Amino acid sequence: MEKTYFEIKITFVHIVIFLIAVLGMGIFLFYMGYQAGQRRGNPLTAINSEQNQVDAAGIPEELRIVDEKPIKTAVGNTSAKQTIPEEMKLHQAQMKKEQPPASQKNIFTDQNYTIQVGAFADFANAQKCSSRFSSRGYQTAIIVETINKKKLHTVQVGSFATMAEAQKEKAKLENLEKATFAIKKAR
């Protein structure tokens, strides 16, 4: 049995064409991934527009309070782009009626103390932690801080006028969660 061999000559032109083809496929795949990321990223623009509305209300951009209770919004601030179905308007009206007036004790001010129960790089994890404490009746806030050039979402619970009140509540939370928390000056 005789073996047949083929001689393959690879020239500089062949190598250049191969590299251009690989580069072209890489650019195509990058573009497809970029387009998929843009489609998936559309809900984030809704969050940013909501944050811009909060900023217009005079609340610092860093501070974003996450709470189970509905927030009253100014009537007539809807733009032409945003349309709300009639069922939603009825539901929102019912939610506004059920909301009790906010007490002074629950307002975050810079003279108060708060308990930090977590710090997360991912906002979704911070929301999970916040909702866990909100379900127990605590007022929570997620604050974005930059520490060592890293963005952290800190979850803070409660607002206490004195350090003694904060320490008492911190001890109660540490017993419930079996974790250690820190008391910080509210911002």
C-alpha positions, 0 to 999 in steps of 0.5 A: 500500500502506497501512501500519497503525500500532498505538498501545501505551500503557505505563502505570506498572502495566505497568512494575511488572508487568514488573519483578516478572516479571524479579525473579521469574525472577531469584530462580527462577534463583538458587534453581535454581543454589543447589540445583545447587551444594548437590548438587555440594558434597556430596563436600566434606562428606566431605573436611571430616569427614575433616579433623575426624577428623584434627583429633581426632588432635591434628594442627593444622587448618592442616596436612594431609599428603598422601601416597601411603602409607596411614595407619593408623586406629584400629579401631572408630572407624566411626560408624553413618552410615559403612558399609564393604563387606567387600571394602574391609575386606579391602583395607584390612587388606592395605594396613595390613600392607604399610606399613613403620614410619615413620622419624624422618627423615620426620616434620615437626617445627617444628625441621626445614626443608622445601622449598616447591615451590608455592603455589596458590589452588586445592586441586586444583592443590596436590594435583597438585603434591603427587602429582608429588613423592610419585610420586618418593618424597618426603614432601609436605605441603599447608599452608593459609596466609593471605597478604594476606587470600588463602588459599593452599595451599602444597606442601612437600617433605621434612623436613630436620634441618639447613639444609645437608641442605635446600639439598642436596635443594633444588639436586637438585629445582631441577635436576629441575624446572627451577624455583626453590624456597624453604627454609622452617622446617617448621610 
